[in-house]
Amino acid sequence: MSLELDPLAKAQAQGESQDRLWYATGVLLDAEDFLDEQTYHRGRLARALAYLYGSGTVAGLHVMWEPAVASGVDSSMPEGRPERIKVDPGLAIDRMGRLIELPRTVCLRLNRWYEAQSDDDLAQGFHGVPFNGVVVDVFLTFVACERGKTPAFASGPYEALDPVVPSRIRDGYAVTLVIRKEADPPAPVNRWPDVSGIADPAERADTARQTVFGAWREGTQWQELDGKLAPLVEHATGQDTAALLLARLVVPAAQVSVVARPQRTEGAVVLVDNNIRPIVFNPGRWAGEERHV
């Protein structure tokens, strides 16, 4: 499965996703026209989701650490199991308003990933008190994936006897681990004010209203010169700025010097903080003990 640039991202960056296709009898349509039609409807839905609900976890996507199981210890897995980071199935909305769905559990072999990292990266990711280990963030990113092949007319300045193109594009995902090298690893910031401490209903309503007035996320404050989304505090340098933070891991380790490769603490539990993530919460959901008939 190869990765395909999402036309929606390009259209939103160039401000073109608001144009609808105009149909008229006798007008010839090509692949670009149908792509524009698809991008328009995807863009309208994405914009509504982004502004109505924001970005973050909608359901599921719980991140957990599971220690290794030696061979012969558990009868349900006679060959054992390596240490892993597990992400439960779930649904999220990214910063562009695109839905990201994990239809099944995703497992990452933590120790294999750790051993593949360079000494310098791990050394920069090691933090003392209060972490006492290597700090790693788990991110979820929208990925458009090519699926299948179908014959097509050749295109471009060349000839092909048997040209093919993808027959489908699937909205997929990528789960990545990012080492936090900052001296004080940042956490997402809630841009909506906490009105629970405001006793006066009128003042509370006015605060919410003023926040809505300032919620328009366009222009140079939110976009870079190339039209891409400006990074948030939780994004590392060079990272996809539409990626969502799911959890923060602390891999216990010891370091003999600031430039030495941190050595994992054998048998230590890897800490997982799921509370650091932004969550999209529907106020209409039942979250307490109140009963209704």
N, C-alpha and C positions, 0 to 999 in steps of 0.2 A: 504494500500500500504506500503510494507516494503522496507527498504533501502538495496541496494546490492552494495558491493564493486566493483568499476569499474576496470576490468582487465587491462585497458589501463594505469591507474595510477601505478599499480603494475609492469607492463611490462616496463614502462619508467623508473621507479625507479631502476630496476635491469638491464636496458640496453638491454632488450630482444625484444623490439618491432620492430627491424629491420629484424628479421628472417621471411622468407616466407615459407609456406608449400610446400614441394616437392611431386608431384603426380607421381605415377608409377603404372602400371597394376599389380594387385595382392597384393598391400599394403593395410592392414587393417587400417581404420581410426576410431577414437573414438571421444567423445565429446571434449576432450582437443585439438585435431587437428583442429577441426572446429573453436573452440574458438581462437586458435592461428592465424588462417587465418583471422578471423574477426578483431582481435586486430591489425594485421599487417596493414590492409588497413585503419583502424581508426587512427592508429598511424602515418602513412605517411601523411594523410590529416591534422591531428592535428599539426604535425610538420611544414608543409607548412604554415598553417594559423598563427601559433605562430611566425615564423620567418619573414614572409612577411608582416603581419599586426600588430603583437604584440597582446596585450590583452586590453580589454575595451569594451565599448558600441559601437555597430555597428549601431543600429537603435532603436528608441523608448526608453522604460524604464524610462520615465520621472517620477520623484518622487514628489508627492504633498501632502500637508496637507489639510484636509477638516474638518472644525469645526462640532460639533454635531448639529443636527437639532431636535428641540423639537417636540413632538407629536402634530399634528394638525396645525403646522406652514406652512408646504408645502403640497399642495394638491397632489403632485406627490408621496409623501411618507407619508401617513397619520399617520403611526405609528412612524414617526421620524427616526433618524439615529444617531448612536454613532459617536463620533470623530474618525477619522481614518487617517492613512497614506496610500496613494494609489500609486501603481506602475503601470504605463501603460504597455501594451503588448510591446514586443520588442525582440531584439536579441543581444547577446554579445559573445565575445570570451574570454575564461578564460586563465590563464597563461600556461596551458598545450596545448592550441590550440583547446580545445573542444568547440563546439557551445552550448550555453545555450539560450533556447527560452522560453519566456513567451507568450503563445498563447492567454492569456486573462488577464484582470486586476486583480491585487493582492491587497487585502485590509487588513491592520493590524489595530486592535483596539488599539490605542495608550494608552489611559488611563487605559485600562485593563492590557496592558503590563506593564505600569509604576507602577501600584499598586502591581503587582506580583514581582517586584524587591525588593531585600533586602535593608534595611536602609544603610548598609555599602557600597554597590555597588553604590547606588545613591549619597551618600555623597562624594565618591571618584570621581564620574562623574560630580559633580557640579564645575563650573568654574566661577570666577568673570569676571571682565572687560577683554576682550570686550564681552564675551558671556552672563554673568548674567543668567546662567541656566545650565541644565544638557545637556551635549554634547553626542549625540548618532549618530553612523554611520549606514547606511543601506548597507548591503552586499548581493550579489547574488552569489550562489554557485551551481556548477553542482552536481546533484544527480542522480544515476542510480536506478530506481524503478522496483521492481518485479510486474508483472501483470499476472493475470490468473494462473491456475494450470492445469497440465497435468500429467497423470500416467507415472511412470518411474521405472526402476529396482532399487531395494534397493541398497544402497551403505554404506560402513562403517562397523564397527565391531558390527553390530546388524542386526536383522531381522525385516522386516516390511511387513504387509499384504497388505497395500494399500499405497505405497510410491508415493508422487507427487513432482513435481518441477515446478518452474515458466515456463509458456509457452512463455512469452515475457519479454523483458527488455526495459523499456522506458527511454530515456534520459530526465530526469526531472530537477527540480530546487528547491532551498530553498532560501527564503528571510528572513534574520535575522537582528535583531537590536543589536548593540554592544555598550555598554557604554564605552566612552573614559575616562580612569582614569589617563592618563598622564597629567603632569602639563601643557604641551604645546601640545595639540592633533596634531599628525603629519598628513601631507597630502601627496598624491602620488607625486613621483618625475619623471619628464620627463628625460629619459636617453639620448634623442637625442638632440644635440645642436641646438640653435637658430641661423640659418645662414642668417636670413633676414637682420641683421645689417652689414653683410660683403659685401662691395661694389665690391671688386675684384672678378670676376667670377671664376678665377683660384683658388684663396684662398678658395672661397666658395665650389667649387667642391672638393678640397683637404680635407677640413674639413669633408665633407660628406663621402669621401672615407675612411679617417682614422676612422671615427665612424663605418662604415661597417666592417672594419678590426677587430675592437674590440667588435663586436656584438655577438660573439659566446658565448652562455649562457650554458656552461657546466662546470663540475668540482666543486671543493669545494667552489668557490665563490658563486655559484648559488644553490648548493645542500647541505643538511645536511648529517651527517654520515649514516643515514638510507636510503639515496637516495631520500628523499622527497625534494620538493622545499623549499629553504630557504625563510623565511618570508620577506616581504617588510616592509617599515617603517609604512604603514597604517594597518598592521595586528596586532591584539591584541594577547596576550600570549595564546597559546593553540588553536588558530583559524586555520581553514583550510587555508593553505597558497596559495591555488589556487583561493580563493574567490576574487570577484571583488567589489570594493567600488563603490556604485551608488550615494550616497548623504550623506550630513551631516546635522543632525537636531540639533537645539538648542531649548530645552523645557524650557521656562521661569519659573523660580522658585526662592524661597527665602530660605535662610538657616540661622538659628539662631546661629549655631556653626559649626565648621569644622567636627564634628562627627554626627551632627543631620541629620535626613532625610529631604532633600529639599522638601518643599511644593510647588506644582505647583501654578503659578500665575493665578488666575481665570480670564478667558476672554482674556488672552494674546495669541497672534498669535505665533504658532510654526514656526520658521524660517527653511527653507529648502534650502540648497546650492547644486544645481545640477552641478555647475561648477567645483567642486573639483574632479570629476570622470575622469579617463582616457577614452579617446574616440578614436575609430578606425575610421579614416576618409579617404575616398577614394579621392585622389586629382582630379580624373576625374569628380567628381560630380560638378554640377553647383552651385556656392555659391554666385554669385553676379548679377549685372545688365547687364553684357555683353550679347549681342545678337548674335546668329549665324543663318545663313540661311541653 
